């Protein structure tokens, strides 16, 4: 059985944890670029009757 399944977490959560560990272990000159890659912005767009409504950020 996979280690992440034994720990009771999903594959996405395991990958996020390992990515965070790699980013924190980087040298300072590479760390700033990697930290920017770790951020993501998600927007949701609702469609009613074939018409696209305004995009809303899920952070709000």
C-alpha positions in Angstrom: 0.0 0.0 0.0 1.2 3.5 -0.8 2.6 5.6 2.1 0.2 8.4 1.5 -2.8 6.0 1.7 -1.4 4.5 4.9 -1.2 8.1 6.3 -4.8 8.6 5.4 -4.3 11.5 2.9 -5.0 11.9 -0.8 -2.4 11.9 -3.5 -2.9 15.6 -4.2 -2.3 16.4 -0.5 0.8 14.3 -0.5 2.2 16.0 -3.5 1.4 19.4 -2.0 3.3 18.5 1.2 6.3 17.2 -0.8 6.3 20.3 -3.0 6.3 22.6 0.1 9.2 20.6 1.6 11.2 21.0 -1.6 10.5 24.7 -1.9 11.6 25.2 1.7 14.9 23.3 1.2 16.0 25.5 -1.8 18.7 28.0 -1.6 17.5 31.6 -1.1 18.2 32.7 -4.7 15.9 30.0 -6.1 13.4 30.1 -3.3 11.7 33.3 -4.3 11.0 32.0 -7.8 9.7 28.7 -6.5 7.4 30.4 -3.9 5.7 32.3 -6.7 5.1 29.1 -8.6 3.4 27.6 -5.5 0.7 30.3 -5.5 -2.5 29.7 -7.6 -5.6 31.7 -8.1 -8.9 30.0 -8.9 -11.9 31.7 -10.4 -15.4 30.3 -10.8 -17.6 31.3 -13.7 -21.4 30.6 -13.6 -23.3 30.0 -16.8 -27.0 30.5 -16.8 -29.1 30.0 -20.0 -26.0 29.9 -22.1 -24.8 33.3 -20.9 -21.5 33.6 -19.0 -21.8 35.5 -15.7 -19.0 37.5 -14.0 -15.9 35.5 -12.9 -15.6 35.4 -9.1 -12.4 34.5 -7.2 -12.9 31.6 -4.8 -10.7 33.4 -2.3 -13.5 35.9 -1.7 
